[in-house]
Amino acid sequence: MLPNMVTLKIKMPTIKIIDTVKIDLYSREHPPPHFHAIYADKEALIVIQDFSIYAGSLPRPQLNKVIVWARAHQEMLLENFKRLNPRL
């Protein structure tokens, strides 16, 4: 890498909005496979395998709605995470 070069993450377009909570996936990520749930000034990284919060936080009502949606779309989330991060 060149000196002073910033490594950019490439964001997949928002894949879902659940009551104003944006669900995003990024490339050049780190394990474990996860997605970003963004609500107002809050952000949580949620592990796709077990839906635990890896980092950050969301208010409980929004988190519950996100997890219900994620459980129904777990396979799609994991496939897209792997597609965006093939080296993990």
BAFI-429267 format. One record per residue: z, x, y of N, C-alpha, C, O, CB in turn. Coordinates in steps of 0.02 Angstrom, whole numbers, plus 50000, padded with zeros to 5 digits. Glycine has a CB too. Layout:
BEGIN
<atom n_w="Z" n_u="X" n_v="Y" ca_w="Z" ca_u="X" ca_v="Y" c_w="Z" c_u="X" c_v="Y" o_w="Z" o_u="X" o_v="Y" cb_w="Z" cb_u="X" cb_v="Y"/>
...
! end
This chain:
BEGIN
<atom n_w="50000" n_u="50042" n_v="49942" ca_w="50000" ca_u="50000" ca_v="50000" c_w="50000" c_u="50045" c_v="50062" o_w="50032" o_u="50097" o_v="50063" cb_w="50061" cb_u="49952" cb_v="50000"/>
<atom n_w="49965" n_u="50023" n_v="50112" ca_w="49963" ca_u="50061" ca_v="50175" c_w="50029" c_u="50057" c_v="50211" o_w="50064" o_u="50006" o_v="50207" cb_w="49906" cb_u="50035" cb_v="50219"/>
<atom n_w="50048" n_u="50109" n_v="50248" ca_w="50110" ca_u="50106" ca_v="50287" c_w="50108" c_u="50048" c_v="50336" o_w="50056" o_u="50032" o_v="50364" cb_w="50122" cb_u="50173" cb_v="50324"/>
<atom n_w="50166" n_u="50018" n_v="50346" ca_w="50174" ca_u="49962" ca_v="50393" c_w="50132" c_u="49901" c_v="50376" o_w="50122" o_u="49858" o_v="50419" cb_w="50157" cb_u="49986" cb_v="50461"/>
<atom n_w="50107" n_u="49897" n_v="50316" ca_w="50067" ca_u="49839" ca_v="50296" c_w="50114" c_u="49786" c_v="50268" o_w="50157" o_u="49801" o_v="50226" cb_w="50012" cb_u="49859" cb_v="50244"/>
<atom n_w="50107" n_u="49726" n_v="50290" ca_w="50149" ca_u="49671" ca_v="50268" c_w="50116" c_u="49639" c_v="50207" o_w="50056" o_u="49624" o_v="50208" cb_w="50159" cb_u="49619" cb_v="50325"/>
<atom n_w="50156" n_u="49628" n_v="50155" ca_w="50131" ca_u="49592" ca_v="50096" c_w="50135" c_u="49517" c_v="50111" o_w="50189" o_u="49491" o_v="50126" cb_w="50171" cb_u="49610" cb_v="50032"/>
<atom n_w="50079" n_u="49484" n_v="50108" ca_w="50077" ca_u="49413" ca_v="50124" c_w="50082" c_u="49371" c_v="50061" o_w="50051" o_u="49387" o_v="50010" cb_w="50013" cb_u="49396" cb_v="50162"/>
<atom n_w="50120" n_u="49318" n_v="50065" ca_w="50121" ca_u="49269" ca_v="50011" c_w="50068" c_u="49217" c_v="50027" o_w="50061" o_u="49196" o_v="50084" cb_w="50191" cb_u="49236" cb_v="50002"/>
<atom n_w="50032" n_u="49198" n_v="49976" ca_w="49981" ca_u="49146" ca_v="49986" c_w="50010" c_u="49081" c_v="49960" o_w="50030" o_u="49075" o_v="49902" cb_w="49914" cb_u="49165" cb_v="49949"/>
<atom n_w="50012" n_u="49032" n_v="50004" ca_w="50042" ca_u="48968" ca_v="49988" c_w="49988" c_u="48921" c_v="49962" o_w="49935" o_u="48913" o_v="49992" cb_w="50077" cb_u="48937" cb_v="50049"/>
<atom n_w="50003" n_u="48891" n_v="49906" ca_w="49960" ca_u="48836" ca_v="49882" c_w="49974" c_u="48778" c_v="49930" o_w="50030" o_u="48770" o_v="49953" cb_w="49975" cb_u="48817" cb_v="49806"/>
<atom n_w="49924" n_u="48739" n_v="49945" ca_w="49938" ca_u="48681" ca_v="49988" c_w="49997" c_u="48641" c_v="49960" o_w="50011" o_u="48641" o_v="49900" cb_w="49876" cb_u="48636" cb_v="49994"/>
<atom n_w="50031" n_u="48608" n_v="50005" ca_w="50086" ca_u="48566" ca_v="49983" c_w="50060" c_u="48520" c_v="49928" o_w="50010" o_u="48486" o_v="49936" cb_w="50116" cb_u="48524" cb_v="50043"/>
<atom n_w="50096" n_u="48521" n_v="49871" ca_w="50071" ca_u="48482" ca_v="49814" c_w="50098" c_u="48411" c_v="49812" o_w="50071" o_u="48367" o_v="49778" cb_w="50088" cb_u="48517" cb_v="49750"/>
<atom n_w="50153" n_u="48399" n_v="49849" ca_w="50182" ca_u="48332" ca_v="49850" c_w="50229" c_u="48328" c_v="49909" o_w="50260" o_u="48377" o_v="49929" cb_w="50220" cb_u="48317" cb_v="49783"/>
<atom n_w="50235" n_u="48268" n_v="49937" ca_w="50286" ca_u="48253" ca_v="49987" c_w="50325" c_u="48194" c_v="49961" o_w="50297" o_u="48141" o_v="49946" cb_w="50255" cb_u="48239" cb_v="50059"/>
<atom n_w="50390" n_u="48203" n_v="49954" ca_w="50434" ca_u="48152" ca_v="49928" c_w="50484" c_u="48134" c_v="49983" o_w="50531" o_u="48173" o_v="49995" cb_w="50471" cb_u="48175" cb_v="49862"/>
<atom n_w="50476" n_u="48077" n_v="50015" ca_w="50521" ca_u="48057" ca_v="50070" c_w="50532" c_u="48114" c_v="50119" o_w="50590" o_u="48132" o_v="50133" cb_w="50588" cb_u="48033" cb_v="50043"/>
<atom n_w="50480" n_u="48143" n_v="50144" ca_w="50480" ca_u="48198" ca_v="50193" c_w="50502" c_u="48266" c_v="50165" o_w="50509" o_u="48314" o_v="50203" cb_w="50524" cb_u="48181" cb_v="50251"/>
<atom n_w="50512" n_u="48271" n_v="50100" ca_w="50526" ca_u="48336" ca_v="50068" c_w="50460" c_u="48363" c_v="50043" o_w="50427" o_u="48332" o_v="50001" cb_w="50579" cb_u="48330" cb_v="50009"/>
<atom n_w="50440" n_u="48422" n_v="50068" ca_w="50378" ca_u="48454" ca_v="50047" c_w="50391" c_u="48496" c_v="49984" o_w="50441" o_u="48532" o_v="49980" cb_w="50349" cb_u="48498" cb_v="50103"/>
<atom n_w="50346" n_u="48491" n_v="49936" ca_w="50349" ca_u="48531" ca_v="49875" c_w="50292" c_u="48582" c_v="49879" o_w="50234" o_u="48563" o_v="49881" cb_w="50344" cb_u="48487" cb_v="49810"/>
<atom n_w="50309" n_u="48646" n_v="49881" ca_w="50261" ca_u="48700" ca_v="49888" c_w="50268" c_u="48750" c_v="49831" o_w="50322" o_u="48760" o_v="49804" cb_w="50269" cb_u="48735" cb_v="49955"/>
<atom n_w="50211" n_u="48782" n_v="49814" ca_w="50210" ca_u="48838" ca_v="49768" c_w="50176" c_u="48896" c_v="49803" o_w="50132" o_u="48886" o_v="49845" cb_w="50172" cb_u="48820" cb_v="49701"/>
<atom n_w="50197" n_u="48957" n_v="49787" ca_w="50170" ca_u="49017" ca_v="49819" c_w="50145" c_u="49066" c_v="49767" o_w="50167" o_u="49066" o_v="49709" cb_w="50223" cb_u="49050" cb_v="49863"/>
<atom n_w="50098" n_u="49108" n_v="49788" ca_w="50078" ca_u="49165" ca_v="49746" c_w="50122" c_u="49224" c_v="49764" o_w="50162" o_u="49221" o_v="49811" cb_w="50002" cb_u="49182" cb_v="49756"/>
<atom n_w="50115" n_u="49277" n_v="49726" ca_w="50154" ca_u="49339" ca_v="49736" c_w="50228" c_u="49325" c_v="49737" o_w="50265" o_u="49351" o_v="49778" cb_w="50133" cb_u="49372" cb_v="49802"/>
<atom n_w="50249" n_u="49284" n_v="49691" ca_w="50319" ca_u="49264" ca_v="49686" c_w="50357" c_u="49309" c_v="49637" o_w="50329" o_u="49356" o_v="49609" cb_w="50326" cb_u="49191" cb_v="49665"/>
<atom n_w="50419" n_u="49293" n_v="49627" ca_w="50465" ca_u="49329" ca_v="49583" c_w="50490" c_u="49281" c_v="49530" o_w="50488" o_u="49220" o_v="49540" cb_w="50524" cb_u="49360" cb_v="49624"/>
<atom n_w="50514" n_u="49308" n_v="49474" ca_w="50544" ca_u="49263" ca_v="49424" c_w="50611" c_u="49237" c_v="49450" o_w="50640" o_u="49267" o_v="49495" cb_w="50553" cb_u="49300" cb_v="49356"/>
<atom n_w="50635" n_u="49184" n_v="49423" ca_w="50605" ca_u="49140" ca_v="49373" c_w="50553" c_u="49094" c_v="49405" o_w="50553" o_u="49086" o_v="49466" cb_w="50660" cb_u="49098" cb_v="49337"/>
<atom n_w="50509" n_u="49065" n_v="49365" ca_w="50461" ca_u="49018" ca_v="49392" c_w="50497" c_u="48961" c_v="49430" o_w="50544" o_u="48930" o_v="49403" cb_w="50416" cb_u="48988" cb_v="49336"/>
<atom n_w="50475" n_u="48949" n_v="49491" ca_w="50510" ca_u="48901" ca_v="49533" c_w="50462" c_u="48871" c_v="49584" o_w="50406" o_u="48895" o_v="49593" cb_w="50570" cb_u="48934" cb_v="49569"/>
<atom n_w="50485" n_u="48818" n_v="49618" ca_w="50448" ca_u="48790" ca_v="49673" c_w="50495" c_u="48784" c_v="49733" o_w="50556" o_u="48788" o_v="49726" cb_w="50418" cb_u="48720" cb_v="49655"/>
<atom n_w="50465" n_u="48775" n_v="49791" ca_w="50503" ca_u="48770" ca_v="49853" c_w="50505" c_u="48696" c_v="49873" o_w="50453" o_u="48664" o_v="49876" cb_w="50472" cb_u="48814" cb_v="49910"/>
<atom n_w="50564" n_u="48671" n_v="49888" ca_w="50573" ca_u="48604" ca_v="49914" c_w="50599" c_u="48612" c_v="49986" o_w="50652" o_u="48642" o_v="49996" cb_w="50622" cb_u="48560" cb_v="49870"/>
<atom n_w="50562" n_u="48586" n_v="50035" ca_w="50578" ca_u="48598" ca_v="50105" c_w="50589" c_u="48530" c_v="50139" o_w="50547" o_u="48485" o_v="50137" cb_w="50520" cb_u="48637" cb_v="50141"/>
<atom n_w="50648" n_u="48525" n_v="50170" ca_w="50668" ca_u="48463" ca_v="50204" c_w="50700" c_u="48482" c_v="50271" o_w="50753" o_u="48513" o_v="50272" cb_w="50716" cb_u="48421" cb_v="50160"/>
<atom n_w="50669" n_u="48462" n_v="50326" ca_w="50694" ca_u="48478" ca_v="50393" c_w="50706" c_u="48554" c_v="50397" o_w="50659" o_u="48592" o_v="50388" cb_w="50760" cb_u="48439" cb_v="50409"/>
<atom n_w="50767" n_u="48575" n_v="50411" ca_w="50782" ca_u="48647" ca_v="50416" c_w="50812" c_u="48675" c_v="50351" o_w="50839" o_u="48730" o_v="50351" cb_w="50829" cb_u="48659" cb_v="50474"/>
<atom n_w="50808" n_u="48637" n_v="50298" ca_w="50836" ca_u="48658" ca_v="50233" c_w="50779" c_u="48675" c_v="50185" o_w="50725" o_u="48646" o_v="50188" cb_w="50881" cb_u="48603" cb_v="50202"/>
<atom n_w="50793" n_u="48723" n_v="50141" ca_w="50745" ca_u="48741" ca_v="50089" c_w="50783" c_u="48761" c_v="50027" o_w="50833" o_u="48797" o_v="50030" cb_w="50698" cb_u="48799" cb_v="50112"/>
<atom n_w="50759" n_u="48737" n_v="49969" ca_w="50788" ca_u="48756" ca_v="49905" c_w="50733" c_u="48782" c_v="49860" o_w="50678" o_u="48754" o_v="49858" cb_w="50825" cb_u="48695" cb_v="49873"/>
<atom n_w="50748" n_u="48835" n_v="49823" ca_w="50704" ca_u="48859" ca_v="49771" c_w="50731" c_u="48831" c_v="49706" o_w="50788" o_u="48844" o_v="49687" cb_w="50700" cb_u="48939" cb_v="49770"/>
<atom n_w="50690" n_u="48792" n_v="49671" ca_w="50713" ca_u="48756" ca_v="49612" c_w="50677" c_u="48783" c_v="49551" o_w="50615" o_u="48785" o_v="49549" cb_w="50701" cb_u="48679" cb_v="49620"/>
<atom n_w="50716" n_u="48804" n_v="49501" ca_w="50689" ca_u="48833" ca_v="49440" c_w="50654" c_u="48778" c_v="49400" o_w="50683" o_u="48725" o_v="49388" cb_w="50745" cb_u="48866" cb_v="49397"/>
<atom n_w="50593" n_u="48791" n_v="49380" ca_w="50553" ca_u="48740" ca_v="49345" c_w="50581" c_u="48726" c_v="49275" o_w="50577" o_u="48669" o_v="49252" cb_w="50480" cb_u="48763" cb_v="49340"/>
<atom n_w="50608" n_u="48776" n_v="49242" ca_w="50631" ca_u="48767" ca_v="49173" c_w="50689" c_u="48717" c_v="49167" o_w="50688" o_u="48674" o_v="49124" cb_w="50653" cb_u="48833" cb_v="49144"/>
<atom n_w="50739" n_u="48723" n_v="49212" ca_w="50798" ca_u="48680" ca_v="49205" c_w="50817" c_u="48643" c_v="49269" o_w="50868" o_u="48608" o_v="49270" cb_w="50856" cb_u="48722" cb_v="49182"/>
<atom n_w="50778" n_u="48651" n_v="49322" ca_w="50787" ca_u="48616" ca_v="49385" c_w="50852" c_u="48635" c_v="49421" o_w="50878" o_u="48597" o_v="49462" cb_w="50786" cb_u="48542" cb_v="49374"/>
<atom n_w="50878" n_u="48694" n_v="49405" ca_w="50936" ca_u="48719" ca_v="49441" c_w="50912" c_u="48748" c_v="49508" o_w="50854" o_u="48766" o_v="49516" cb_w="50974" cb_u="48774" cb_v="49400"/>
<atom n_w="50957" n_u="48751" n_v="49556" ca_w="50941" ca_u="48780" ca_v="49621" c_w="50952" c_u="48855" c_v="49616" o_w="51008" o_u="48879" o_v="49602" cb_w="50984" cb_u="48749" cb_v="49679"/>
<atom n_w="50899" n_u="48893" n_v="49627" ca_w="50900" ca_u="48966" ca_v="49625" c_w="50925" c_u="48995" c_v="49690" o_w="50961" o_u="49045" o_v="49691" cb_w="50830" cb_u="48994" cb_v="49609"/>
<atom n_w="50906" n_u="48963" n_v="49746" ca_w="50927" ca_u="48986" ca_v="49812" c_w="50921" c_u="48927" c_v="49860" o_w="50880" o_u="48882" o_v="49849" cb_w="50885" cb_u="49048" cb_v="49837"/>
<atom n_w="50960" n_u="48929" n_v="49913" ca_w="50956" ca_u="48878" ca_v="49964" c_w="50991" c_u="48814" c_v="49945" o_w="51032" o_u="48812" o_v="49899" cb_w="50885" cb_u="48863" cb_v="49980"/>
<atom n_w="50975" n_u="48761" n_v="49982" ca_w="51006" ca_u="48696" ca_v="49969" c_w="50966" c_u="48640" c_v="50000" o_w="50925" o_u="48651" o_v="50045" cb_w="51079" cb_u="48695" cb_v="49996"/>
<atom n_w="50978" n_u="48580" n_v="49975" ca_w="50951" ca_u="48518" ca_v="50003" c_w="51007" c_u="48467" c_v="50002" o_w="51052" o_u="48472" o_v="49961" cb_w="50888" cb_u="48493" cb_v="49963"/>
<atom n_w="51005" n_u="48419" n_v="50048" ca_w="51054" ca_u="48364" ca_v="50042" c_w="51046" c_u="48329" c_v="49975" o_w="50990" o_u="48323" o_v="49949" cb_w="51045" cb_u="48313" cb_v="50101"/>
<atom n_w="51101" n_u="48306" n_v="49947" ca_w="51102" ca_u="48276" ca_v="49880" c_w="51051" c_u="48220" c_v="49871" o_w="51016" o_u="48219" o_v="49820" cb_w="51171" cb_u="48250" cb_v="49865"/>
<atom n_w="51044" n_u="48172" n_v="49918" ca_w="50995" ca_u="48118" ca_v="49906" c_w="50923" c_u="48145" c_v="49899" o_w="50886" o_u="48122" o_v="49855" cb_w="50997" cb_u="48068" cb_v="49963"/>
<atom n_w="50904" n_u="48192" n_v="49941" ca_w="50837" ca_u="48221" ca_v="49937" c_w="50828" c_u="48262" c_v="49873" o_w="50777" o_u="48258" o_v="49841" cb_w="50822" cb_u="48264" cb_v="49999"/>
<atom n_w="50879" n_u="48301" n_v="49856" ca_w="50876" ca_u="48341" ca_v="49795" c_w="50867" c_u="48297" c_v="49734" o_w="50827" o_u="48312" o_v="49690" cb_w="50940" cb_u="48384" cb_v="49788"/>
<atom n_w="50904" n_u="48242" n_v="49730" ca_w="50898" ca_u="48197" ca_v="49673" c_w="50827" c_u="48170" c_v="49666" o_w="50801" o_u="48167" o_v="49610" cb_w="50947" cb_u="48139" cb_v="49680"/>
<atom n_w="50795" n_u="48150" n_v="49721" ca_w="50727" ca_u="48124" ca_v="49719" c_w="50678" c_u="48178" c_v="49696" o_w="50632" o_u="48165" o_v="49658" cb_w="50706" cb_u="48097" cb_v="49787"/>
<atom n_w="50688" n_u="48240" n_v="49721" ca_w="50644" ca_u="48295" ca_v="49702" c_w="50650" c_u="48308" c_v="49627" o_w="50599" o_u="48319" o_v="49593" cb_w="50662" cb_u="48358" cb_v="49742"/>
<atom n_w="50711" n_u="48309" n_v="49601" ca_w="50720" ca_u="48324" ca_v="49530" c_w="50691" c_u="48270" c_v="49486" o_w="50662" o_u="48285" o_v="49433" cb_w="50796" cb_u="48333" cb_v="49515"/>
<atom n_w="50698" n_u="48208" n_v="49505" ca_w="50667" ca_u="48153" ca_v="49466" c_w="50592" c_u="48164" c_v="49463" o_w="50562" o_u="48158" o_v="49409" cb_w="50683" cb_u="48084" cb_v="49498"/>
<atom n_w="50560" n_u="48180" n_v="49520" ca_w="50488" ca_u="48192" ca_v="49521" c_w="50471" c_u="48253" c_v="49480" o_w="50423" o_u="48251" o_v="49441" cb_w="50464" cb_u="48200" cb_v="49594"/>
<atom n_w="50508" n_u="48308" n_v="49488" ca_w="50493" ca_u="48371" ca_v="49453" c_w="50498" c_u="48363" c_v="49378" o_w="50458" o_u="48393" o_v="49341" cb_w="50540" cb_u="48426" cb_v="49477"/>
<atom n_w="50546" n_u="48326" n_v="49354" ca_w="50552" ca_u="48315" ca_v="49281" c_w="50489" c_u="48283" c_v="49254" o_w="50466" o_u="48300" o_v="49199" cb_w="50614" cb_u="48271" cb_v="49265"/>
<atom n_w="50461" n_u="48236" n_v="49291" ca_w="50400" ca_u="48201" ca_v="49269" c_w="50338" c_u="48246" c_v="49275" o_w="50286" o_u="48230" o_v="49246" cb_w="50390" cb_u="48137" cb_v="49310"/>
<atom n_w="50343" n_u="48301" n_v="49313" ca_w="50285" ca_u="48344" ca_v="49326" c_w="50299" c_u="48418" c_v="49308" o_w="50267" o_u="48463" o_v="49335" cb_w="50264" cb_u="48339" cb_v="49399"/>
<atom n_w="50345" n_u="48428" n_v="49263" ca_w="50366" ca_u="48496" ca_v="49245" c_w="50308" c_u="48538" c_v="49220" o_w="50300" o_u="48596" o_v="49240" cb_w="50421" cb_u="48493" cb_v="49193"/>
<atom n_w="50268" n_u="48511" n_v="49176" ca_w="50212" ca_u="48549" ca_v="49147" c_w="50162" c_u="48570" c_v="49201" o_w="50140" o_u="48627" o_v="49202" cb_w="50177" cb_u="48508" cb_v="49093"/>
<atom n_w="50145" n_u="48525" n_v="49246" ca_w="50099" ca_u="48540" ca_v="49300" c_w="50127" c_u="48594" c_v="49346" o_w="50091" o_u="48639" o_v="49367" cb_w="50083" cb_u="48477" cb_v="49341"/>
<atom n_w="50192" n_u="48589" n_v="49362" ca_w="50224" ca_u="48639" ca_v="49405" c_w="50220" c_u="48709" c_v="49373" o_w="50202" o_u="48758" o_v="49405" cb_w="50297" cb_u="48620" cb_v="49419"/>
<atom n_w="50237" n_u="48712" n_v="49309" ca_w="50236" ca_u="48776" ca_v="49274" c_w="50166" c_u="48805" c_v="49269" o_w="50155" o_u="48865" o_v="49279" cb_w="50267" cb_u="48769" cb_v="49205"/>
<atom n_w="50117" n_u="48763" n_v="49252" ca_w="50048" ca_u="48786" ca_v="49248" c_w="50023" c_u="48814" c_v="49314" o_w="49992" o_u="48867" o_v="49316" cb_w="50002" cb_u="48728" cb_v="49225"/>
<atom n_w="50038" n_u="48780" n_v="49369" ca_w="50016" ca_u="48803" ca_v="49434" c_w="50054" c_u="48866" c_v="49456" o_w="50024" o_u="48910" o_v="49488" cb_w="50025" cb_u="48749" cb_v="49486"/>
<atom n_w="50118" n_u="48870" n_v="49440" ca_w="50155" ca_u="48932" ca_v="49456" c_w="50123" c_u="48991" c_v="49420" o_w="50113" o_u="49044" o_v="49449" cb_w="50230" cb_u="48925" cb_v="49437"/>
<atom n_w="50108" n_u="48981" n_v="49355" ca_w="50078" ca_u="49035" ca_v="49315" c_w="50008" c_u="49053" c_v="49341" o_w="49989" o_u="49112" o_v="49341" cb_w="50074" cb_u="49015" cb_v="49242"/>
<atom n_w="49971" n_u="49004" n_v="49362" ca_w="49903" ca_u="49016" ca_v="49389" c_w="49907" c_u="49057" c_v="49453" o_w="49867" o_u="49101" o_v="49465" cb_w="49867" cb_u="48949" cb_v="49401"/>
<atom n_w="49956" n_u="49041" n_v="49495" ca_w="49964" ca_u="49077" ca_v="49558" c_w="49997" c_u="49145" c_v="49549" o_w="49991" o_u="49189" o_v="49592" cb_w="50003" cb_u="49036" cb_v="49607"/>
<atom n_w="50033" n_u="49154" n_v="49494" ca_w="50071" ca_u="49216" ca_v="49481" c_w="50057" c_u="49241" c_v="49411" o_w="50102" o_u="49242" o_v="49369" cb_w="50147" cb_u="49204" cb_v="49491"/>
<atom n_w="49995" n_u="49261" n_v="49396" ca_w="49976" ca_u="49278" ca_v="49327" c_w="50012" c_u="49339" c_v="49299" o_w="50013" o_u="49349" o_v="49238" cb_w="49903" cb_u="49289" cb_v="49323"/>
<atom n_w="50040" n_u="49380" n_v="49341" ca_w="50073" ca_u="49442" ca_v="49316" c_w="50145" c_u="49431" c_v="49294" o_w="50176" o_u="49476" o_v="49268" cb_w="50072" cb_u="49495" cb_v="49370"/>
<atom n_w="50171" n_u="49371" n_v="49304" ca_w="50240" ca_u="49358" ca_v="49284" c_w="50244" c_u="49330" c_v="49214" o_w="50299" o_u="49316" o_v="49189" cb_w="50274" cb_u="49311" cb_v="49333"/>
! end
